[in-house]
């Protein structure tokens, strides 16, 4: 057999057909001690897709564990949120309609006020310019239309803090 033709045994044929995948023939099929997990090689891990876990309720489980570990802090946050919601009241449909109409009149189409890109209906969010957590309210002057990406980037910060 000429030199360089590798598949001599069934084991070698199997390795050739599957690729190495961290296996080396001189190690008898054991993983290389220096082989890195797939997410270190630039490949996506099989447990996560688009930043979300495949395990149902994973984030809920993490939140529950955090609340159990930080009971007092969790109670304070819950109380603060409840007080802010009570102070601001409910967001009326008329105010939401005014915000959408104003945005369409200003730009000609539904547009994000932060990145000025047109938004498809369903990809839009209602954003508080001054977040409720920083003392904002549900008034017409405090509400704007933003795309989901910009709203997620802004979070609970003021525009000047970006």
Secondary structure, 3 states (H helix, E strand, C coil): CCCCCCCCCHHHHHHHHHCCCCECHHHCCCECCCCCCHHHHCCCCCCEECCEECCCCHHHHHHHHHHHHCHHHHHHHHHHHHHHHHHHCCCCHHHHHHHHHHHHHHHCCCECCCCCCECCCCCEEEEECCCHHHCCCCCHHHEEEEEHHHHHHHCCCCHHHC
